[in-house]
């Protein structure tokens, strides 16, 4: 679970209340990119098990 990106629920709430929309979208994008990299490494390490 720690390799998964931030949920989009935070972005939806930020948009609804009109606060921190830019920051939450940036964090969601960043954590999604990091999770792709992290999961790729983990699958390559443990894929042969």
C-alpha positions in Angstrom: 0.0 0.0 0.0 2.8 2.4 0.6 3.8 2.3 -3.1 0.4 3.5 -4.2 -0.2 7.2 -5.0 -2.3 9.6 -3.0 -6.0 9.2 -3.5 -7.8 11.7 -5.5 -10.3 12.3 -2.7 -8.2 15.1 -1.3 -8.3 16.8 -4.7 -12.1 16.5 -4.9 -12.5 18.0 -1.5 -10.0 20.8 -2.2 -11.9 21.7 -5.4 -15.3 21.5 -3.6 -14.2 24.0 -0.9 -12.0 26.1 -3.2 -8.8 25.6 -1.2 -5.4 24.1 -2.1 -6.5 22.8 -5.5 -3.2 23.4 -7.2 -1.2 21.8 -4.4 -3.3 18.7 -4.1 -3.3 18.2 -7.9 0.5 18.5 -7.8 0.9 16.1 -5.0 -1.4 13.6 -6.7 0.6 13.8 -9.9 3.9 13.5 -8.1 2.9 10.5 -6.0 1.4 8.8 -9.1 4.7 9.2 -10.9 6.7 8.0 -7.9 4.4 5.0 -7.5 4.9 4.0 -11.1 8.7 4.0 -10.5 8.4 2.3 -7.1 6.1 -0.4 -8.4 8.3 -1.0 -11.4 11.3 -1.6 -9.2 9.4 -3.8 -6.8 8.0 -5.9 -9.7 11.4 -6.3 -11.2 12.9 -7.4 -7.9 10.2 -9.7 -6.8 8.7 -10.7 -10.2 10.6 -13.9 -10.3 9.2 -15.3 -7.0 
